[in-house]
C-alpha cells in the first residue's frame, strides 16, 4: 500500500511540474502576443561551393590587408622616386645645356589605348607634373620679385627714377643712333607686334633678327632716290600697269572749290529751297505786316 501511495504521490508531483511548465509557456506566448510580432527570416539555400568557413574568411581578410599594405608601400616608393627625379632634373638644368636634355615634354601626347604600358605613361606623367610644379614655383618667385621691384621704384624720387631709366636705355641695342631718313615714296614695312618680348637688358629675346632696321630701303627703293627723277616719274610703280598719277595726299590741294558738285551754286540753292525746314532758314528779317483789304 505504501508503494502504491508513493507511486501516486510521485505521479501527482510530476503532474504538478507539468502544469507549472505549461503556465510558463502560456505567459511567454501572451507576452509575445502583447508586444511586436517576431520577424522570421526566410531560409536561403547556399551551395557548398559558396560556403565560407572561418578559415577561408580569415585568409581572405589577410590577403586584403596584405594587398593594402603593398599599395601603401608602392605609393611611398613612388613619392621617393618623384623627389629623386625632381632633384635630378634641377641639377641637369643648373649644370647647363651641356647635359642631355629630356625631350619628353615636347613629344606627342601619350596614346590612350588601354593595352599600352601604364608604367611608362606614369613615368612620363611624373616628369610633366614635376616640370609643372617647378614652373609654377618659378612664376611665383618672379611675381614676388616684380612686386618688390615695383615697390622699390615707387619709393624713388623723380631724379633717381630718370637716372635709372637712362642707364637702362644705354644698354639697349642702337641707343643714341639717329633714325635714318626715309627716301621719297619709299615703301614702309612694319616689324609687327609678335615676338617683341624683351629680356632683362631691354633687348629683344629673338636677338639680331628683331633688332635690325626695318625702315631700310629694299628692292627698287635701294637703287636710287625718286626725288631726283623728273616729276612724271615720281610716282609709285612707274612704267607698270598699276601705276597711278597720285603721289601722296600732301602734294594735292584739297582746299580747291573747283569741283563739279560746287560749280553751280544757283542750282544747289534752288534744291535747298525745296527741302523741308530749309526754306528761309537764313532769313532773319522781320516779316512785313499784312495789309487788310479796303472794303473791310
Secondary structure as GFF3:
##gff-version 3
##sequence-region A 1 296
A	DSSP	alpha_helix	2	34	.	.	.	ID=ss1
A	DSSP	three_ten_helix	48	50	.	.	.	ID=ss2
A	DSSP	alpha_helix	54	95	.	.	.	ID=ss3
A	DSSP	three_ten_helix	104	106	.	.	.	ID=ss4
A	DSSP	alpha_helix	118	154	.	.	.	ID=ss5
A	DSSP	alpha_helix	158	170	.	.	.	ID=ss6
A	DSSP	alpha_helix	208	211	.	.	.	ID=ss7
A	DSSP	three_ten_helix	219	222	.	.	.	ID=ss8
A	DSSP	three_ten_helix	226	228	.	.	.	ID=ss9
A	DSSP	three_ten_helix	231	233	.	.	.	ID=ss10
A	DSSP	three_ten_helix	249	251	.	.	.	ID=ss11
A	DSSP	three_ten_helix	260	262	.	.	.	ID=ss12
A	DSSP	alpha_helix	265	274	.	.	.	ID=ss13
###
